[in-house]
Amino acid sequence: MPFPSRRKFLQFAAVTGAAAAVPARKLFAVGGDEQVNLGIIGCGWRGGQLLDLFRKLPNARIAGLCDVDQDLLDEMSQQVPQAKKWTDMRHMLDSPEIDAVVIATCNHWHCLAAIWAMQAGKHVYVEKPLGQKHWEGEQVVNASQKYHRICQVGTQQRSDPMQTEIKQFLHDEKAIGEIESVRVNRFGVRKSIGRRATPLVPPKSVDYNLWLGPAKDIPIYRDKLHYDWHWSWNTGSGEMGNWGVHILDDVRNNIFRDSVAVPTTVTAAGGRFAWNDAGDTPNVQFAVLEAGTIPVVVNLSNLPIDIAAVKIPGPSSGYIAYCEGGRLEGQRGKAAAFDGAGKLVKEFSGNGGNLLHQQNFIDAIRENSSSRLAAPAQVGHDSTTWCNLINIATRVPSESTQTPREETTQLFGTESKKAIYAQLQAIVAANTEGDPPPKLLLGPTLRFHKESQQFVGSKANEANQMLRREDRKPFVVPEVKTS
């Protein structure tokens, strides 16, 4: 399905070595009142939220809407009747009236849509996680550099001023001493997505070929096409990529100050328990990551849980930074620090970054300055990589069912990783039948080489195969070379 004339220009440029992107519309005089014309790609749940946010900004105008589901497109267009409508994003990208796009599609479309947009001369706000696969995220980073486009990733908490206060408290003031370890929690109940006896027939309002894009054309046995794509490896990244990316981005930002792009080792366990539905991503996950000198343990569960009974510390969706003289507990919009005796030292309050993050994107466009971005493509890619590596480590075949070893030299607060693993195992046992209950399968320790962006050592071949997807033609993520 070829692009219109603008696509033909790009094809010609790629062959001849000419400029590889269409020039953006000449914007914006310093201090001027010009508006950035935005196109929203994806009119579902998150797209609706972003529409509401961007509409509130004085220098942004919703000029276009795009969705492969005509019903969703028509429903959203009632809120902005002046906006033009498209069902194929390529036609939107060909419009000279669109300066920038907001990508709120399924995860498997994020990278291809972002690259196409930047090749077409558009700036990009793309939802998290940046890439469903590691390799395609790298291409988005390259595209932002090569085509000189503003590319913001939707980890909106990056724009919350509270994060700067936390970093100053932990690192500059060292108010509770050096950071020793980090615990990440994501405990949020989700329901089963069901399992059909026959494949789902997509709604007639949906152009299913465009909905699939680069994903495999395989039968769907869940009850709903929309949103529940999160829980299929073919189109989503599970809860780790849905909620986990926000918390791990906080860890990279506040604990490491972005000094650690990717972890060097990952050991993980996980599975899908109790529901017996059509999903194949984990609803329980455990991971231990070595990142610089600070170990990180990740705990995730979508099953019902009695947090007090299982004795899980900290916020249900957030992180704990364990320090020499106390701890800091952080979550979206608030945080609190305690001394070694558990006495409150300081509280932090924020707004989660909504509106500020979207305004930051618009400001960066108007100033033509990627350095102004709170979450540029590289930062979003690195945080997404933590999630993708955990997912890969969860899926690599396990060689044993042993629990983690007790290691007194590696504690998370007062707990070992073995004790934390046991908490998740208790959640599985409480939600399943059988004696003994099903076990989390602890996989091998995977080592990731930062320079090559590949796994090395044991199980590297199996793991490296999951860094890239074989895209369905013609929706192939292009390799973008910067030199």
Stockholm file with secondary structure:
# STOCKHOLM 1.0

chainA/1-483         MPFPSRRKFLQFAAVTGAAAAVPARKLFAVGGDEQVNLGIIGCGWRGGQLLDLFRKLPNARIAGLCDVDQDLLDEMSQQVPQAKKWTDMRHMLDSPEIDAVVIATCNHWHCLAAIWAMQAGKHVYVEKPLGQKHWEGEQVVNASQKYHRICQVGTQQRSDPMQTEIKQFLHDEKAIGEIESVRVNRFGVRKSIGRRATPLVPPKSVDYNLWLGPAKDIPIYRDKLHYDWHWSWNTGSGEMGNWGVHILDDVRNNIFRDSVAVPTTVTAAGGRFAWNDAGDTPNVQFAVLEAGTIPVVVNLSNLPIDIAAVKIPGPSSGYIAYCEGGRLEGQRGKAAAFDGAGKLVKEFSGNGGNLLHQQNFIDAIRENSSSRLAAPAQVGHDSTTWCNLINIATRVPSESTQTPREETTQLFGTESKKAIYAQLQAIVAANTEGDPPPKLLLGPTLRFHKESQQFVGSKANEANQMLRREDRKPFVVPEVKTS
#=GR chainA/1-483 SS CCCCHHHHHHHHHHHHTCCCSCCCCCCCCTTCCCCEEEEEECCSHHHHHHHHHHHTCTTEEEEEEECSBHHHHHHHHTTCTTSEEESSHHHHHTCTTCCEEEECSCGGGHHHHHHHHHHTTCEEEECSSSCSSHHHHHHHHHHHHHTTCCEEESCGGGGCHHHHHHHIIIIISCTTCCEEEEEEEEECCCCCCCCCSSCCCCCTTBCHHHHHTTSCCCCCCSSCSSSGGGGCTTTCCHHIIIIIHHHHHHIIIIISTTCCCSCSEEEEEEECCSCCSSCCSCSEEEEEEEETTEEEEEEEECSCCCHHHHTCCSCSEEEEEEETTEEEEEETTEEEEEETTSCEEEEEECCTTTTHHHHHHHHHHHHTCGGGCSSBHHHHHHHHHHHHHHHHHHHSCCSCCCCCCCCTTSEETTEEHHHHHHHHHHHHHHHSCSSSCCCCEECCCEEEETTTTEEESTTHHHHHTTSSCCCCTTCCCCCCCCC
#=GC SS_cons         CCCCHHHHHHHHHHHHTCCCSCCCCCCCCTTCCCCEEEEEECCSHHHHHHHHHHHTCTTEEEEEEECSBHHHHHHHHTTCTTSEEESSHHHHHTCTTCCEEEECSCGGGHHHHHHHHHHTTCEEEECSSSCSSHHHHHHHHHHHHHTTCCEEESCGGGGCHHHHHHHIIIIISCTTCCEEEEEEEEECCCCCCCCCSSCCCCCTTBCHHHHHTTSCCCCCCSSCSSSGGGGCTTTCCHHIIIIIHHHHHHIIIIISTTCCCSCSEEEEEEECCSCCSSCCSCSEEEEEEEETTEEEEEEEECSCCCHHHHTCCSCSEEEEEEETTEEEEEETTEEEEEETTSCEEEEEECCTTTTHHHHHHHHHHHHTCGGGCSSBHHHHHHHHHHHHHHHHHHHSCCSCCCCCCCCTTSEETTEEHHHHHHHHHHHHHHHSCSSSCCCCEECCCEEEETTTTEEESTTHHHHHTTSSCCCCTTCCCCCCCCC
//
